[in-house]
Amino acid sequence: MSYNEFEDLDHIESKGMTFDFKGFLFKVLHLWKFILLSIGIALIIAYSINVRKQNIYRLGALVSVENDQNPFFTANTSISFNWGGVSGKVGKIITTLGTRKHNEKVVDSLQYYVNYLVEGKYHKVDIYKAAPFTLIVDKFKPQVLGSYIGIRFINNSEYEIFTIFESEFVTGQIYSNKQKERIKVPLGEFNERFRFGEKVALPFLNLTLLSKPSISVKSQSEYFIRFLDFDGIVNQYKNKVMATPSGQTSSVLRLSMMGNNKAKIVDYLNATVAILSKTELEHKNQYATNTIKFIDSSLAAVNVDLKAVNEEMNDFRRQNKIFDVDEEVLEISGKLKLIEAQKEGINKKLQYLDVLENYLRTKIDYTDIAAPSSVGIEESNILASVGKITNLAIERQNLEATTKEGSTLFKELDSRIDAEKNVLFEIIKGTKRTFDIQLSTINSQIAKFEAELSKLPEEQQQFLKIQRKLDLSQEAYNIYLAKRSEAAIVKAANVSDISMIDEAKDIGNPPIGPNKSLNYMMALMVGFFAPLGLIFVVFLLDTTIHGSDEVERLSSIPIIGLVGKYRYKNNLVVLEKSKSAVAESFRAIRSSLQFFYKQTPKEGGRTVMVTSSVSGEGKTFCSINVATAYALSGKKTILLGLDLRKPKIFNDFNLTNDHGLVNYFLGDKSFESVLNTTHIENLDVITSGPIPPNPSEILMRGKLDELLSALRQTYDIIVLDTPPVGLVTDALEIANFADAILFVIRLDYTKKGMLHLVNAKYRKGELKNMSYILNFYKHRTNQNYGYGYGYGYGYGYGVYGEAYHEGGKTTVLGRVKQFFRQI
């Protein structure tokens, strides 16, 4: 073998390691029916999903978040409230929308823990407001969870409740306190009639059902209700409402929500805004409410004092008959009354400051602080500090609904509150010192006026003293009464900072999902790429040879012929089916061998060795038909059964294998005694004989060389049927005597690795003058998209040789296996 041939072999072997994209493409094209079937199945699945999926809708609402100033709050208002601003409220509302506390209020107000259903084509459909009845649920008694409770209309006044219980105990929930409990129920079917408006009091159901006169219902119409776990429903709705700023105005929020029932979406959005507005107004009024509460308590105390002083004055007048005093004395008494009123005011302020200081030191919730201006404290530092503490306390209270205790947010707020408290304590201390100085001055003035009045008779002094007390109590009562009215007016006129601009409404919004077109596109992709991936994996892992192109890619050894499939009762196809495509294939191989022999002139008969890689590839079949083709052409031919391990050639010629080449090699029989003349003209056969224990040693004794030398003088063609070259070494010994070697490759059977073995032996010179016969050949565009030898004849149709290929007719299971084998 030349250097160039070795180089070609190396090139072919390295090329064999690359991926055959062209072969894969033709494989895919060949299995187009499989891919089309996969796409069809995927589209059917997509259609099944689409018709069962409910439509998804999205609706929205516009909400304004503004700092709405109370119209009664002016510069002349004596009671001031720190309302805060818009800053931070938008973020707080967005956070509130996702809180459990808020969604519990909405779900509870709408009773979304009850489903109203009707049987649809594929599943039960939520009919919500379209139901022809309404329920008045008893929240203080348990309702069964998860079970479908059927409601069948009997007539205009009666209905029937029906259901099936598969276990003796079910879970129920009391919606007033959200507690769950086990309920004992009757096993099996349950049916009971009730009248509309009649209270249903069952262990598992407690409600009153009212019909809607506006909706007409046919007799025997069936509907269903189902009670759901309250906490589970709240969790479903917690993150459903999305809030985003609308346009460039940060104070306007666009709320949106998706769902399957538009009426439910509308109600949930509108209820959300209503509850947000109500909660915000409650927080906004909290400062005013606390102030009114404080004034009411002070007013009650002053009222008691006023009644007591009135009684004291009446008793004094009845006893002393004094109803009037001198004008000069009244003037002095009036001045004293004014000074005492100032003292009373300062005492009230000091009392408030003491209460405030004690409250801040002993309480942890600072949302109940009354306004300092309710007792006349106008110091801006105190008003601002109390307002800051109150706002921070409300902010902390709101944070508790969304954040776990121990969070750094709480620590930050508590730190700010403590810092503000320390500042307020210092302000209170300084304010008290100022009030104490004022009291000292007032007390000296009171002492001065009391000294002047002490010159009067004792009865007049007592009268004036009681009169001053009465006037002071009356004045204090009037002041508190005025401040309470003022605070009540401010509270009543207050409006929420959250208001609806554009409420949610069903205006025929089309569904936004499911995206049925996308589902079909996904089905097309999956239906196409899934089988493509399967084919790719199988193609990648496939180690068998399927076509002539693969042989050409893996080896530089030429292909001498293509033998197609043909089903027949024995291996004598060339003799008995001479007009078949398979017979033509062997005649073509005979012609090619004749051309080959002419290129290498040699005296005497020519030997042709037929071998393969493993058993079952059609080696014996090819040996018999090559020999028959030569015999029918007039060549004196002999077929030697040199496969001493697994002899096969005797059955087709109606011979026995009792004695043969083994007996001749061992010297037990003469050549003439082992030679068999067949019914085919010019064809003799020598079978292998009984299977020896040491076939290789028998072939190596030198008898084969002598035999072949003698046969070359007598026969034109000597066909050697040898063992598989990939299993034993016998064939390599025989190859030394062969003028031509035909290596049989059975498509869809022979492994690609065997060609690498043949290439290696061919390179080493152990196999010479070698050609391939492709057996079981069938023209398939996916496997044979081009072969360069021009062997256009020889590919038949069907399966040949039942004696060669065991098995009967192809069954349905066999066809299925063949289909997947092709994949």
Sequence and secondary structure as in RCSB ss.txt:
>XXXX:A:sequence
MSYNEFEDLDHIESKGMTFDFKGFLFKVLHLWKFILLSIGIALIIAYSINVRKQNIYRLGALVSVENDQNPFFTA
NTSISFNWGGVSGKVGKIITTLGTRKHNEKVVDSLQYYVNYLVEGKYHKVDIYKAAPFTLIVDKFKPQVLGSYIG
IRFINNSEYEIFTIFESEFVTGQIYSNKQKERIKVPLGEFNERFRFGEKVALPFLNLTLLSKPSISVKSQSEYFI
RFLDFDGIVNQYKNKVMATPSGQTSSVLRLSMMGNNKAKIVDYLNATVAILSKTELEHKNQYATNTIKFIDSSLA
AVNVDLKAVNEEMNDFRRQNKIFDVDEEVLEISGKLKLIEAQKEGINKKLQYLDVLENYLRTKIDYTDIAAPSSV
GIEESNILASVGKITNLAIERQNLEATTKEGSTLFKELDSRIDAEKNVLFEIIKGTKRTFDIQLSTINSQIAKFE
AELSKLPEEQQQFLKIQRKLDLSQEAYNIYLAKRSEAAIVKAANVSDISMIDEAKDIGNPPIGPNKSLNYMMALM
VGFFAPLGLIFVVFLLDTTIHGSDEVERLSSIPIIGLVGKYRYKNNLVVLEKSKSAVAESFRAIRSSLQFFYKQT
PKEGGRTVMVTSSVSGEGKTFCSINVATAYALSGKKTILLGLDLRKPKIFNDFNLTNDHGLVNYFLGDKSFESVL
NTTHIENLDVITSGPIPPNPSEILMRGKLDELLSALRQTYDIIVLDTPPVGLVTDALEIANFADAILFVIRLDYT
KKGMLHLVNAKYRKGELKNMSYILNFYKHRTNQNYGYGYGYGYGYGYGVYGEAYHEGGKTTVLGRVKQFFRQI
>XXXX:A:secstr
  HHHHHHHHHHHHHTTS  HHHHHHHHHHTHHHHHHHHHHHHHHHHHHHHHS  BEEEEEEEEE     TT  T
T SS      STTHHHHHHHHHT HHHHHHHHHHHTTTEEEEEE SSSEEE GGGSSEEEEE TTS EEBS  EE
EEE SSSEEEEEEEESSSEEEEEETTTTEEEEEE  SEEEEEEEETT EEE SS EEEEEE TTS   TT EEEE
EE  HHHHHHHHTTT EEEEETTEEEEEEEEEEES HHHHHHHHHHHHHHHHHHHHHHHHHHHHHHHHHHHHHHH
HHHHHHHHHHHHHHHHHHHH      HHHHHHHHHHHHHHHHHHHHHHHHHHHHHHHHHHHH S  TT   GGGG
T   HHHHHHHHHHHHHHHHHHHHTTTS TT HHHHHHHHHHHHHHHHHHHHHHHHHHHHHHHHHHHHHHHHHHH
HHHTTS HHHHHHHHHHHHHHHHHHHHHHHHHHHHHHHHHHHT   SEEEEE    S     B  HHHHHHHHHH
HHHHHHHHHHHHHHHH  B  SHHHHHHH  S EEEEEE    SSS HHHH TTSHHHHHHHHHHHHHHHHHHHS
  SS EEEEEEESSTTSSHHHHHHHHHHHHHHTT  EEEEE   SS  TTGGGT   SSSHHHHHHTSS HHHH 
EE SSTTEEEE   S  S HHHHHTTSHHHHHHHHHHHH SEEEEE   TTT SHHHHHHTT SEEEEEEETTTS
BHHHHHHHHHHHHHTSS SEEEEEEEE   TTT S  TT   S   SS   TTTS   S  HHHHHHHHHHH 
